[in-house]
Amino acid sequence: MSPRDPGAKRFVEGVSVPSITEHQTALQRIATLNDDTREVFSPGYQESLDYVVSTLREAGYRPQVTQFNYPTWGESQAPVLNQVKPTPKVYRPGTAEQSDLPDSDFITMANSPTTVLTNAPVFPVGGIVDPPTGGSTSGCAAADYAGVSGKIALVQRGTCAFIEKWQLAQAAGATGVIIYNEGNTPERQNPIFVDNQPDPPATIAAVITSYALGNELLQAYKQGKNPTVDFKVYGTFTDRFLPQVIAETKGGDPNHVVLAGAHLDSVPEGPGINDDGSGTSTLLSMARELSEGRYNLRNKVRFMWFGAEENGLVGSSYYARNLSQKEVDKIDVMLDYDMLSSANYIRGVYDGDGDDTEDGSEASESPDSGKVEAVFEDWFRSQGQPVVKGPFDGRSDYVGFTLRGIPSGGIYAGAEGVKTPEEEQIFGGAAGSWYDPCYHQICDNLSTVFTGVMPLSAEGLAPGGTDAEKRAARRKMSGGALKSLKELAAAASYAVYYFGASRDAFGTKPGGHKPPKWPRRGPRWHGHEHRVGR
């Protein structure tokens, strides 16, 4: 099988830009009627799902709407953080609605489990800057937690993510975590609410406090007064089930399944016509093309439209985690298509074997992912189109499948990364702007996809530049989104056809995948776009 195969060429041509944008137009219509969003808890998501189901049924499929569990976290009663010694003091608990306001002293971090500690010692970790000057690296390295075992970690806000501090404290044996605001500016004084999920799930609670509270405990410790606190959090998880869609081709060997996935939801802030309306629509176009009966693929193709990717890869991770090993062994490959029509695009290919990027850690769970990478490379090479390689960095729906040992891969046009001058020379567009200047914004809409021209207010358009510089950047990327869609959808289609038509593409028989890497029970997700809090 090669890009010159007549069937492959016909399939790629059949999954055309007009056929894809037809579905993107429908998704925009749905978003416009639903406050410009298709986020997973909105009517826009349900209407998007209904559209996918009806489109598949019209094409002759029997789509299955399956449920995934997205546990909701809450506090069954108000948390407690009181200083016991050296000076008894009651601190005021706050809620998410009081984030960054001065009327509370601390707020529980979402996804904290129930933790009840009395008269517990507080231990400041390494890296605290006192007095604060900004740029604190407190708690950003495992070495910072030496001596914290059996104590509550006191950590200063700074340069790394809250969730990293939480995870490192837990790994070091801390009994709880108090992260206090950095205190170096007026904007970094109050307690804030952060919604992150540690991986693996937290077994200790974490709170974020005002600078004043944290500094009070810090000074007591530095004065040799060995502060202790009552630390009580009453976190609970409640099951909540949401829908996502699966559809399979009628033909093909059910013991050799090619799984092609995209996420159906957007972020609350926008309609998500690129992220990931482009992947959603490309899969629909592929499914419709295969339903015409012009292709006799050897293997079964399973299309999936995942939910709650933007909330932390919840739908795909739930699906992959709950597959039996027998079902896992039937899946030859997982192909992930997330963002194919970025206006300032690159041709990105996931580094399946880890030899082209610094971090290939996810690929190591599925060593045959290098073959998937090679298939995409073969297509782009046949078109004379250079690519860039990106690591499996845990930011899209392939994660659950790599953790089950399933060979995986995908392509992407880019999100909030900044295009380099070298990439501008290769791909065109505008260096200094994001690959998708409308990433996770209201301007991720059909107009931007059709024209490649976004409003001057787009966050990723020449950040920090003048209006003249923004206009110049916008002119350079005009038309880029459709060009991106044409090039990346072609590669996406070729890979589906390649693995669908191949006899044992990896040279193995069913039954060769690894057992699960995670516990079979309990909430688990990565937090796709909950990485920036720090």
C-alpha positions as CSV (number, residue, x, y, z in Angstrom):
1,M,0.0,0.0,0.0
2,S,1.3,3.4,-0.9
3,P,-0.1,6.9,-1.6
4,R,-0.2,5.9,-5.3
5,D,-2.8,3.2,-4.7
6,P,-5.9,4.0,-6.9
7,G,-8.3,3.2,-4.1
8,A,-6.5,5.4,-1.6
9,K,-6.3,8.3,-4.1
10,R,-10.0,8.0,-4.8
11,F,-10.9,8.0,-1.1
12,V,-8.7,11.0,-0.4
13,E,-10.4,12.9,-3.3
14,G,-13.9,11.8,-2.0
15,V,-13.2,13.4,1.5
16,S,-13.1,16.8,-0.1
17,V,-13.0,20.2,1.5
18,P,-16.6,21.1,0.4
19,S,-17.8,17.8,2.0
20,I,-16.1,18.7,5.2
21,T,-17.1,22.3,5.4
22,E,-20.7,21.3,4.9
23,H,-20.6,19.7,8.3
24,Q,-18.6,22.6,9.8
25,T,-21.4,24.9,8.6
26,A,-24.0,22.8,10.4
27,L,-21.9,22.9,13.6
28,Q,-21.7,26.7,13.3
29,R,-25.4,27.0,12.9
30,I,-25.9,24.9,16.0
31,A,-23.4,27.0,18.0
32,T,-25.0,30.3,16.9
33,L,-28.4,29.1,18.1
34,N,-26.8,28.1,21.5
35,D,-24.9,31.2,22.7
36,D,-21.9,30.5,20.5
37,T,-20.8,27.3,22.2
38,R,-21.0,23.5,21.9
39,E,-19.4,22.8,25.3
40,V,-20.2,19.4,26.7
41,F,-22.8,20.6,29.3
42,S,-24.7,22.9,26.8
43,P,-27.6,22.3,24.5
44,G,-25.2,23.0,21.7
45,Y,-23.3,19.8,22.5
46,Q,-26.5,17.7,22.5
47,E,-27.6,19.2,19.2
48,S,-24.1,18.6,17.7
49,L,-24.4,15.0,18.8
50,D,-27.9,14.7,17.3
51,Y,-26.5,16.1,14.1
52,V,-23.8,13.5,14.0
53,V,-26.3,10.7,14.7
54,S,-28.8,11.8,12.0
55,T,-26.0,12.3,9.4
56,L,-24.7,8.8,10.1
57,R,-28.2,7.2,9.9
58,E,-28.9,8.9,6.6
59,A,-25.6,7.4,5.3
60,G,-26.8,3.9,6.4
61,Y,-24.9,3.5,9.7
62,R,-26.3,2.3,13.0
63,P,-24.6,4.8,15.3
64,Q,-24.5,4.0,19.0
65,V,-24.8,6.7,21.6
66,T,-22.8,5.5,24.5
67,Q,-22.4,7.0,27.9
68,F,-19.3,8.0,29.7
69,N,-18.9,8.9,33.4
70,Y,-17.8,12.5,34.2
71,P,-17.9,12.6,38.0
72,T,-18.8,15.9,39.5
73,W,-16.9,17.1,42.5
74,G,-18.3,19.1,45.4
75,E,-17.9,19.7,49.1
76,S,-20.5,18.2,51.4
77,Q,-19.7,20.8,54.0
78,A,-17.6,23.8,54.4
79,P,-13.8,23.2,54.7
80,V,-11.9,24.1,57.8
81,L,-8.4,25.6,58.1
82,N,-7.6,26.8,61.6
83,Q,-4.3,27.6,63.1
84,V,-3.9,25.6,66.4
85,K,-0.4,26.9,67.4
86,P,1.5,29.0,68.0
87,T,-1.6,31.3,67.9
88,P,-5.1,29.8,67.7
89,K,-6.9,31.4,64.8
90,V,-9.9,30.6,62.6
91,Y,-9.5,31.3,58.9
92,R,-12.5,32.0,56.6
93,P,-13.4,29.4,53.9
94,G,-14.4,30.6,50.4
95,T,-16.1,29.1,47.4
96,A,-15.4,29.2,43.6
97,E,-17.5,32.3,43.4
98,Q,-15.2,34.1,45.8
99,S,-12.1,33.4,43.8
100,D,-9.6,36.3,43.9
101,L,-11.7,38.3,46.3
102,P,-10.6,39.5,49.8
103,D,-13.6,38.2,51.7
104,S,-12.2,34.8,52.4
105,D,-8.8,33.3,53.4
106,F,-8.7,30.0,51.6
107,I,-10.5,28.0,48.9
108,T,-10.4,24.3,48.3
109,M,-8.9,23.1,45.1
110,A,-11.5,21.2,43.0
111,N,-11.1,17.4,43.0
112,S,-9.7,17.3,46.6
113,P,-10.8,14.2,48.4
114,T,-12.1,14.2,52.0
115,T,-9.2,14.8,54.3
116,V,-9.5,15.4,58.0
117,L,-6.4,16.4,59.9
118,T,-6.2,17.9,63.4
119,N,-3.2,19.7,65.0
120,A,-1.2,18.7,61.9
121,P,2.3,20.1,61.5
122,V,2.9,22.6,58.6
123,F,6.2,22.3,56.7
124,P,7.4,25.0,54.2
125,V,8.8,23.4,51.1
126,G,11.9,24.5,49.2
127,G,12.0,27.4,46.9
128,I,9.9,29.9,48.8
129,V,11.0,33.5,48.1
130,D,10.6,35.6,51.3
131,P,10.0,38.5,51.0
132,P,8.3,37.8,47.6
133,T,9.8,39.3,44.5
134,G,8.1,37.2,41.8
135,G,9.2,34.2,39.9
136,S,9.1,31.8,42.9
137,T,9.9,28.2,42.0
138,S,8.6,26.9,45.3
139,G,7.4,23.3,45.1
140,C,8.3,22.9,41.4
141,A,10.9,20.2,41.9
142,A,10.7,16.9,43.8
143,A,13.8,17.9,45.8
144,D,11.7,20.8,47.3
145,Y,9.7,18.3,49.3
146,A,12.5,16.7,51.3
147,G,11.3,16.4,54.9
148,V,7.6,16.9,54.1
149,S,6.5,13.3,54.6
150,G,3.8,13.1,57.3
151,K,3.3,16.9,57.3
152,I,1.1,19.5,55.4
153,A,3.2,21.0,52.6
154,L,3.2,24.8,52.6
155,V,4.0,26.0,49.0
156,Q,4.2,29.4,47.5
157,R,2.5,30.2,44.2
158,G,4.9,30.9,41.5
159,T,6.1,29.7,38.1
160,C,4.8,26.1,37.8
161,A,1.3,24.8,37.7
162,F,-0.7,24.3,40.9
163,I,-1.4,20.8,39.9
164,E,2.3,20.0,39.7
165,K,2.8,21.2,43.3
166,W,-0.1,19.1,44.4
167,Q,1.2,16.0,42.6
168,L,4.7,16.4,43.9
169,A,3.5,16.9,47.5
170,Q,1.4,13.8,47.3
171,A,4.3,11.8,45.9
172,A,6.5,13.0,48.7
173,G,4.1,11.7,51.4
174,A,2.6,15.0,52.4
175,T,-0.7,14.7,54.3
176,G,-2.2,17.9,52.7
177,V,-1.2,20.9,50.6
178,I,-1.5,24.6,51.4
179,I,-0.6,26.7,48.4
180,Y,-0.5,30.4,49.2
181,N,-0.7,33.3,46.8
182,E,2.7,34.6,45.9
183,G,2.3,38.1,47.4
184,N,4.7,40.0,45.1
185,T,2.0,42.2,43.4
186,P,-1.5,43.4,44.4
187,E,-2.9,40.9,42.0
188,R,-1.3,38.0,43.8
189,Q,-2.8,38.5,47.3
190,N,-6.2,36.8,47.5
191,P,-7.1,33.1,47.5
192,I,-8.2,31.7,44.2
193,F,-10.2,28.7,43.0
194,V,-8.5,26.2,40.6
195,D,-10.2,23.3,38.9
196,N,-7.5,20.7,38.1
197,Q,-7.4,16.9,38.4
198,P,-4.1,15.3,39.5
199,D,-3.1,12.2,37.7
200,P,-3.3,9.7,39.4
201,P,-6.3,11.0,41.3
202,A,-5.5,12.9,44.5
203,T,-5.5,11.1,47.8
204,I,-4.8,14.3,49.8
205,A,-6.6,17.6,49.7
206,A,-5.2,20.9,48.6
207,V,-6.3,24.5,49.3
208,I,-5.2,27.8,47.9
209,T,-4.9,30.6,50.5
210,S,-4.2,34.3,50.6
211,Y,-0.7,35.5,50.8
212,A,-1.3,36.8,54.3
213,L,-2.4,33.4,55.6
214,G,0.5,31.5,54.1
215,N,3.0,34.1,55.2
216,E,1.7,33.9,58.7
217,L,2.4,30.2,58.8
218,L,5.8,30.7,57.1
219,Q,7.0,33.3,59.6
220,A,5.9,31.2,62.5
221,Y,7.9,28.3,61.2
222,K,11.0,30.4,60.5
223,Q,10.8,31.7,64.1
224,G,10.9,28.1,65.3
225,K,7.3,28.0,66.5
226,N,6.4,24.9,64.6
227,P,2.9,25.8,63.4
228,T,0.1,23.3,63.4
229,V,-3.4,23.5,61.9
230,D,-6.7,21.8,61.8
231,F,-7.1,21.0,58.1
232,K,-10.5,19.5,57.0
233,V,-11.8,19.1,53.5
234,Y,-15.0,17.2,52.7
235,G,-14.7,16.5,49.0
236,T,-17.0,14.1,47.3
237,F,-17.5,12.7,43.7
238,T,-20.9,12.0,42.2
239,D,-21.3,10.0,39.0
240,R,-22.7,11.9,36.0
241,F,-23.1,10.2,32.6
242,L,-22.9,12.1,29.3
243,P,-23.2,10.9,25.7
244,Q,-20.8,10.3,22.9
245,V,-21.1,8.6,19.5
246,I,-19.7,5.4,17.9
247,A,-20.3,4.2,14.4
248,E,-18.7,1.2,12.5
249,T,-18.5,0.2,8.9
250,K,-20.8,-2.7,8.1
251,G,-17.9,-4.6,6.5
252,G,-14.4,-5.4,7.5
253,D,-12.8,-7.9,9.9
254,P,-14.1,-7.2,13.4
255,N,-10.9,-8.6,14.8
256,H,-8.9,-5.9,13.1
257,V,-10.4,-2.5,13.9
258,V,-9.2,0.9,12.8
259,L,-10.4,3.5,15.3
260,A,-10.5,7.1,14.0
261,G,-11.5,9.7,16.6
262,A,-12.2,13.4,17.1
263,H,-13.8,15.3,19.9
264,L,-17.3,16.7,19.5
265,D,-17.3,19.3,22.2
266,S,-16.0,22.9,22.2
267,V,-14.8,25.1,25.0
268,P,-17.5,27.3,26.7
269,E,-15.8,30.4,25.1
270,G,-16.5,29.6,21.5
271,P,-18.1,27.5,18.8
272,G,-15.1,25.3,18.2
273,I,-15.4,25.1,14.4
274,N,-11.7,24.3,14.1
275,D,-11.3,22.8,17.6
276,D,-12.5,20.3,16.9
277,G,-15.3,20.9,14.4
278,S,-12.6,20.2,11.8
279,G,-11.9,16.7,13.1
280,T,-15.6,16.0,13.7
281,S,-16.5,17.1,10.2
282,T,-13.6,15.2,8.6
283,L,-14.7,12.0,10.2
284,L,-18.3,12.6,9.1
285,S,-17.1,13.1,5.5
286,M,-15.0,9.9,5.7
287,A,-17.9,7.9,7.1
288,R,-20.2,9.2,4.3
289,E,-17.6,8.4,1.6
290,L,-17.2,4.8,2.9
291,S,-21.0,4.3,3.0
292,E,-21.2,4.7,-0.8
293,G,-20.0,1.1,-1.3
294,R,-17.1,2.0,-3.6
295,Y,-14.5,0.6,-1.2
296,N,-14.0,-3.0,0.0
297,L,-11.8,-2.4,3.0
298,R,-10.3,-5.5,4.7
299,N,-10.6,-4.2,8.2
300,K,-13.5,-2.6,10.2
301,V,-13.4,1.1,10.6
302,R,-14.8,2.5,13.9
303,F,-15.5,6.2,14.0
304,M,-15.8,7.9,17.4
305,W,-16.9,11.4,18.4
306,F,-15.7,11.8,22.0
307,G,-17.2,14.1,24.6
308,A,-15.6,16.3,27.3
309,E,-12.2,16.4,25.6
310,E,-11.9,20.0,26.6
311,N,-12.6,19.1,30.2
312,G,-9.7,16.7,30.4
313,L,-10.0,13.9,27.8
314,V,-12.8,12.5,29.9
315,G,-14.9,10.7,27.2
316,S,-12.1,9.0,25.4
317,S,-10.2,8.1,28.6
318,Y,-13.4,6.5,30.0
319,Y,-14.0,4.5,26.8
320,A,-10.4,3.3,26.6
321,R,-10.2,2.5,30.3
322,N,-13.3,0.4,30.2
323,L,-12.5,-1.7,27.2
324,S,-11.8,-5.4,28.0
325,Q,-8.4,-6.7,27.1
326,K,-10.1,-8.8,24.4
327,E,-11.6,-5.7,22.9
328,V,-8.3,-3.8,23.1
329,D,-6.6,-6.6,21.2
330,K,-9.0,-6.2,18.3
331,I,-8.0,-2.5,17.8
332,D,-5.1,-2.3,15.4
333,V,-4.6,1.4,15.6
334,M,-6.1,4.6,17.0
335,L,-5.9,7.7,14.7
336,D,-6.6,11.0,16.4
337,Y,-7.7,14.1,14.5
338,D,-7.8,17.2,16.6
339,M,-7.6,20.6,14.9
340,L,-7.1,20.4,11.1
341,S,-8.0,23.9,9.9
342,S,-5.8,26.4,11.8
343,A,-5.4,29.7,9.9
344,N,-1.6,29.9,10.7
345,Y,-1.1,26.2,10.4
346,I,1.7,23.8,10.4
347,R,1.6,20.1,9.2
348,G,2.2,18.4,12.5
349,V,2.7,14.7,12.9
350,Y,2.9,13.0,16.3
351,D,6.3,11.5,16.9
352,G,5.2,7.9,17.4
353,D,8.6,6.3,18.0
354,G,9.9,9.2,20.1
355,D,13.1,9.7,18.1
356,D,12.4,13.2,16.7
357,T,11.3,15.0,19.9
358,E,12.7,15.4,23.4
359,D,9.6,13.8,25.0
360,G,8.4,10.6,23.5
361,S,7.2,9.2,26.8
362,E,3.7,8.5,25.7
363,A,4.8,6.7,22.6
364,S,6.8,4.2,24.6
365,E,3.5,2.6,25.8
366,S,2.8,1.6,22.2
367,P,6.0,1.0,20.3
368,D,4.2,0.4,17.0
369,S,3.1,4.0,17.0
370,G,6.3,4.6,14.9
371,K,4.5,2.8,12.1
372,V,1.6,5.2,12.3
373,E,4.0,8.2,12.1
374,A,5.6,6.7,9.0
375,V,2.3,6.3,7.2
376,F,1.5,10.0,7.7
377,E,5.1,10.9,6.6
378,D,4.7,8.8,3.5
379,W,1.6,10.7,2.4
380,F,3.1,14.1,3.0
381,R,6.3,13.1,1.3
382,S,4.4,12.0,-1.8
383,Q,2.8,15.5,-1.9
384,G,6.1,17.2,-1.5
385,Q,4.9,18.7,1.9
386,P,7.4,18.9,4.8
387,V,6.2,18.3,8.3
388,V,7.1,19.0,11.9
389,K,7.1,16.4,14.6
390,G,5.4,16.8,17.9
391,P,5.5,14.6,21.1
392,F,2.7,12.6,22.5
393,D,2.3,15.3,25.2
394,G,-1.0,14.1,26.7
395,R,-3.2,16.9,25.2
396,S,-5.6,14.9,23.0
397,D,-7.8,11.8,22.9
398,Y,-5.1,9.4,21.9
399,V,-3.9,9.2,25.6
400,G,-6.3,6.6,26.8
401,F,-5.3,4.3,23.9
402,T,-1.6,4.7,24.2
403,L,-2.0,3.7,27.9
404,R,-3.7,0.5,26.7
405,G,-0.8,-0.3,24.4
406,I,-2.7,0.5,21.2
407,P,-0.6,1.9,18.4
408,S,-1.7,5.5,18.0
409,G,-1.0,8.6,16.0
410,G,-2.4,11.6,14.4
411,I,-1.9,14.9,12.8
412,Y,-2.6,18.5,13.8
413,A,-2.5,22.0,12.4
414,G,-1.5,23.7,15.7
415,A,-3.1,25.5,18.6
416,E,-1.6,28.2,20.8
417,G,2.0,27.5,19.9
418,V,3.8,30.4,18.2
419,K,5.0,30.0,14.6
420,T,8.7,30.4,14.2
421,P,10.4,32.3,11.3
422,E,11.7,28.9,10.0
423,E,8.1,27.5,10.0
424,E,6.9,30.6,8.2
425,Q,9.4,29.8,5.4
426,I,8.1,26.2,5.2
427,F,4.4,26.6,5.7
428,G,3.7,30.3,5.0
429,G,1.6,32.3,7.4
430,A,2.9,34.7,10.0
431,A,5.8,34.1,12.4
432,G,5.1,35.4,15.9
433,S,1.4,34.6,15.8
434,W,-0.2,31.4,17.2
435,Y,-0.9,28.6,14.8
436,D,-4.5,29.1,15.6
437,P,-4.9,32.8,16.7
438,C,-8.5,32.1,17.6
439,Y,-7.7,29.0,19.8
440,H,-10.4,28.6,22.5
441,Q,-12.0,31.9,21.6
442,I,-15.3,33.0,20.1
443,C,-13.6,33.7,16.8
444,D,-12.9,30.0,16.3
445,N,-15.9,30.2,14.0
446,L,-16.9,29.4,10.4
447,S,-15.9,32.9,9.1
448,T,-12.3,32.4,10.3
449,V,-12.2,28.9,8.8
450,F,-13.5,30.0,5.5
451,T,-11.4,33.1,5.2
452,G,-8.4,32.6,7.5
453,V,-9.0,36.1,8.5
454,M,-9.7,36.6,12.2
455,P,-10.7,39.8,14.1
456,L,-7.8,42.0,15.3
457,S,-9.0,41.2,18.8
458,A,-7.9,37.5,18.4
459,E,-5.6,36.7,21.3
460,G,-3.1,34.9,19.2
461,L,-2.7,37.4,16.4
462,A,0.7,39.1,16.7
463,P,0.5,39.1,20.6
464,G,1.7,42.5,21.9
465,G,2.0,43.9,18.4
466,T,0.5,47.1,17.0
467,D,-2.7,47.1,15.0
468,A,-0.6,47.5,11.9
469,E,1.5,44.5,12.8
470,K,-1.7,42.5,13.5
471,R,-3.1,43.5,10.1
472,A,0.1,42.4,8.4
473,A,0.0,39.1,10.2
474,R,-3.6,38.5,9.3
475,R,-2.9,39.2,5.6
476,K,-0.1,36.6,5.6
477,M,-2.4,33.9,6.9
478,S,-5.4,34.8,4.8
479,G,-6.9,31.6,3.3
480,G,-4.6,29.5,5.5
481,A,-7.4,27.6,7.3
482,L,-8.9,26.0,4.2
483,K,-5.4,25.3,2.8
484,S,-4.7,23.6,6.1
485,L,-7.9,21.6,6.0
486,K,-7.2,20.4,2.4
487,E,-3.7,19.2,3.2
488,L,-4.3,17.6,6.6
489,A,-7.7,16.1,5.8
490,A,-6.0,14.3,2.8
491,A,-3.4,12.8,5.1
492,A,-6.0,11.9,7.7
493,S,-8.0,10.1,5.0
494,Y,-5.0,8.3,3.6
495,A,-4.2,6.9,7.0
496,V,-7.7,5.6,7.6
497,Y,-7.7,3.9,4.1
498,Y,-4.1,2.6,4.6
499,F,-4.9,0.8,7.9
500,G,-8.4,-0.1,6.7
501,A,-7.0,-1.9,3.6
502,S,-3.9,-3.4,5.1
503,R,-3.5,-7.0,6.1
504,D,-1.9,-7.0,9.6
505,A,-0.2,-3.7,9.1
506,F,2.0,-4.1,12.2
507,G,3.1,-7.7,11.5
508,T,1.2,-9.0,14.6
509,K,-1.9,-10.9,15.3
510,P,-4.7,-9.8,17.7
511,G,-3.8,-10.2,21.3
512,G,-0.5,-8.3,21.3
513,H,-1.4,-5.2,23.2
514,K,-0.3,-4.5,26.8
515,P,-2.6,-4.7,29.8
516,P,-4.0,-1.4,31.3
517,K,-1.5,1.1,32.8
518,W,-4.1,2.5,35.2
519,P,-6.6,1.2,37.8
520,R,-9.8,0.1,36.4
521,R,-11.9,2.2,38.8
522,G,-11.9,5.7,40.0
523,P,-12.0,9.1,38.2
524,R,-9.0,9.7,35.9
525,W,-8.4,12.5,33.4
526,H,-5.5,14.7,32.3
527,G,-6.9,18.2,32.1
528,H,-6.4,19.1,28.5
529,E,-6.8,22.8,29.0
530,H,-6.3,23.1,32.8
531,R,-2.6,23.4,32.5
532,V,-2.0,27.1,32.7
533,G,-2.9,27.8,36.3
534,R,0.1,28.9,38.3
